[in-house]
Amino acid sequence: MIRDISDRKRTEETLKQSNQQLETRVIQRTSELSQANTQLQLELSDRKRAQFALLQSEELFRNAFTFAVNGLALVGLDRHFLRVNPALCGLLGYTETELLGLTLDEVTDETDRETYRNNLNRLILGEVQSIQTERRYLHKLGYPLWVMGSTSLVRGFQGEPLYFVSQIQDINEHRIAEQVKSDFISIVSHELRTPLASIRGSLGLLAAGALDTNPESSRQMLRIAAIESDRLVRLVNDILSLDRLEARKLPLEKQQCNVADLIQQATRSLQSLAEENNIAITLIPNTIEIWADPDRIVQVLINLLSNAIKFSPPKSPITLKVQNLGGQIIFQIQDRGRGIPANKREAIFGRFQQVDSSDARQKGGTGLGLAICRAIAQQHGGQIWVESIEGEGSTFYFTLPIV
Ligand code: ADP
């Protein structure tokens, strides 16, 4: 039996061809897809890399903000804090949350508020690109703090103002030191001018021959000039030694010394002053050995004893007592003089501080003695203070560690 299968064969051939075409198309599509996939993978990893770089740069800026030594803040146009760094929080005594609830006005001292507000407006108006001013901020506890603030304005694409960027540097100690220095210079120049004016006056009178016919008055003028010259020398010496002591430029020459010997030395040099004032000094010494600069300790004792003599009436007693308190010794210099008012008992240890402004003239002092004593005591690791009852007398205490 012979059957004509030409049709079937043709159909088969057609099917085979279409199968081959399909396979070729599938291979093509697969290759296209695989290419697209590779492209996508590349794009994805590019995006990941960009994201990572962005995160890294953000972290870099965040760290710069967080670890900056100076205060940094972003401040809104309504002067509310938008961002603050730990340095600024530390400087002003607030937590970050507290500070973010405040405005610039609230942390600026009233004295500088108006000027600062005007300066910010000038930035917004474009009159200036940045402002740098020394101003007073207010600490959370209410006291003013000097800062150097530098502020600029960030603008948007259309130039519209967005927020302020402020850097705040703590200059409080520097400003206080400047103030102390200028106060000191004005006091020193005043203190030096007073005896100089007196010397000049006396010598001027003599030079003009106004007292030529009156030798007694001439001698009196010379005496005044000599007394004031001595005072001037004392002043200059005291100022220099206090300055060097406080700057620690006067090194202590510590050695083992016996307290009884130091007391002997101090009282010996005050013998004539005590006799002049008819004052008896009672000593209750102690033969403790200490490690100290003997000259400086004698200087402190002489100053305390001479003050006791100067500010006591004639014939009143003075006692110098030394006790061993275990780790330290304590000197007590007690007088029965005029006493020191309560509000001056700490102040007199400052430079040029005297209970009465006439003390310098009448008693020949400089007002620097106790400041020098305190500097010496502190350099030895000791302390100095006074207890007193007005009209009854004073007791100065001076401690030194026994090493
Ligand atoms: P100075 O004696 O040279 O004026 P000080 O610094 O030694 O300077 O003393 C400062 C001031 O303290 C004195 O001027 C005096 O007003 C007061 N003062 C010091 N010691 C005594 C004392 N023992 N009794 C009363 N006042 C004193």
Residues whose N, C-alpha, C, O or C-beta is under 5 A from the ligand:
A	BS01	ADP	N307 A308 F311 G337 G339 I340 I348 Q353 Q354 V355 D356 D359 G365 T366 G367 L368 G369 L370 A371 S394
